[in-house]
Amino acid sequence: MNNPIKLLISGADMGGLIASCALRHDFHESPRQEDRFHIYRIGKDTLTMEDVDACDLSGIRYAVNATLHDNETSFAFDEKCKELGITVIHAVNLGKAAFLAVEKPKGYPFSEVVKRETDDFRCSLGKYISQYGMFWQMPTPCEAIRHYSEKSFPQLGIGTYIAAGYCANILVDLAEGKEVKYFPKFYLSPSLEEI
């Protein structure tokens, strides 16, 4: 890597933590300061269409959606990025844990998690995690997921820090050309079992 990698992060509190982690993360192949990320921010948890329309994506290689995913505009941000071939990482605070999904520009859309107008985003996400685990016969913290698929996950600080750390690791893996899981696969921090 010879040039800084341009990264756009949307989201207020968690977005700031992700930016901080990404700026301080050492690349395994090149520890030089000039080879790190160059970060642009949209410091809002709830985006408007004006925010999406105004964001300049020229030269952006990766985008992080750390918003609350509480309206259609959050997914409009993803679509704008994907139309320009930008990989989008979704970071979600699950209280004492974190969920992350990496969305390919031409891959399965993350917006499919949400059952429009029927559920809170985090409730829909809980159902998705639970159904994914059952389908693939993977161990998932079923009690916690079942509980939060009926009522929303709390927004606790620890989940934000976990998501930020996971996200920085994923960004570095992408930048170094390492393999990552793409949605519909996802990353789920193990401490969810302790909720």
TAPE-V90623 format. One record per run of one state. SS is the DSSP state (~ for helix, > for strand, _ for the rest). FROM is the first residue (numbers start at 1). TO is the last residue. Records with the same first field share a line. If there is no record, write none. Layout:
SS=FROM-TO + FROM-TO
//
This chain:
_=1-4 + 11-12 + 25-32 + 36-36 + 43-48 + 55-61 + 66-71 + 84-86 + 94-97 + 104-109 + 114-120 + 136-141 + 151-156 + 176-186 + 189-189 + 195-195
>=5-10 + 37-42 + 62-65 + 87-93 + 98-103 + 187-188
~=13-24 + 33-35 + 49-54 + 72-83 + 110-113 + 121-135 + 142-150 + 157-175 + 190-194
//
